[in-house]
Amino acid sequence: MRRLISLLLFCTVTLAGLPACNSQAGLTDLSAAEIGDRIAETQPEGFAEPLVPLTASDHAEEFRTYVTAAYGLEDGSWADGVLAYHSGVGAAEIAVLQMKDAGGAEAAAEALAQYAQDRAGDFFGYAPEEYALLEEALVLRRGLHVALVVCPDPAAAAGAFDGCFSSGTPADGRPAVQREEGSALDGRGYVVFDPPNQYDMTPYDGAAIVEAHHTGDRSALSKEEDELLVRCEEALAACVTGDMTSYEKELAVHDWMAKWADYDHSHAPESLSPLTFLRDKKGICLGYANTFQLLMDLLDIECVTVIGAAFGSTEDHAWNMVRLDGDWYCVDVTWDDTGGSVSHGFFNVTSSYMRQTNHQWDYDTVPEAEGLAYAYRG
């Protein structure tokens, strides 16, 4: 596949009412790769250069892993397929799947829409151009063929997809990402927090690890806890020195974490764990928040983990708050990890800023962050 697209972020969206098209409505002699090429050829020059192509025939194992882990499709539910994802920090992606039956096609359309919505969450706040691509993403369906297009010109991509079929009605095309406009507001004008509960968002309890660190007695720790403490101490030794202020230690940990690990776009359950973050260099939002919390606790910096949501309470999310000189500050390390580089857009910001940037939480039980003295100054 010569001209084709990214894996991976969090929300719930379905393509309700997608027609269960008769397979005869999507007749084509083209393979999925050929359809993908035609779609990619409609995009601006250079679009395909950073994309990694995988086909069901030539890259069977890699393709299977991506489609099942990233898209959440049942193994073997497709007859043919191609996908191309961004090799770096980019949202561009094209996928064309030929499913084995109409039920599978409908399930694939819903899964691709969910995937695009989750991806949007990954890019919101630090990569506005990539987020904009996902806002315009389309899921297309013609018979047993389903496509996801995340590209600069989705209308041209939809036309190319439709042109690959010889009969029937035009392809059904729906926006892949739901906008948050119209989210319910409470009496204060805040977006209502309604936990989606897609994941087990129970914060990690690191009390035993903190106690062992401070006392030097590790005898009560499990093997996993002991390994986690060792890795925490290694992390702190790599970025913190004794002469730093609490603010400087917090900033050093934030920056080290953003460089150390990558967001786990497969959203594996183990990526909630701080051990996975520190050992395997991957995590999802709660994994980042759990790790930051534990490191702050070891440094005796007052910190809490906020279990909240994003995108109009359609996606589970978590971040932290620290207290410096009596004032609270919000820290979202996940959204400051830009894939190898570090952003400070969500470092020591106010609760008001978090509300303005698509974070939701239980506003009445979480302390209000209003501190400004230790906001990031560059």
Buried (B, 14 or more C-beta within 10 A) or exposed (E): BEBBBBBBBBBBBBBEEBEEBEBEBBEBEBBBBBBBBBBBBBBEEEBBEBBBBBBBEEBEEBBBBBBBBBBBBEEEBBBBBBBBBBEEBBBBBBBBBBBEEBEBBBBBBBBBBBBBBBBBBBBBBBBEEBBEBBBBBBBBBBBBBBBBBBBBBBEBBBBBBBBBBEEBEEBBBBBBBBEBEEBEEEEEEBBEBEBBEBBEBEBBEBEBBBEBBEEEEBEEBEEEBBBBBEBBEEBBEEBBEEEBEBBEBBBBBBBBBBEBBBBBBBBBEBBBBBBBBBBBEBBBBBBBBBBBBBBBBBBEBEBBBBBBBBBBBBBBBBBBBBBBEEBBBBBBBBBBBBBEEBBBBBBBBBBEBBBEBBBBBEBEEBEEBEBEEBEBEE
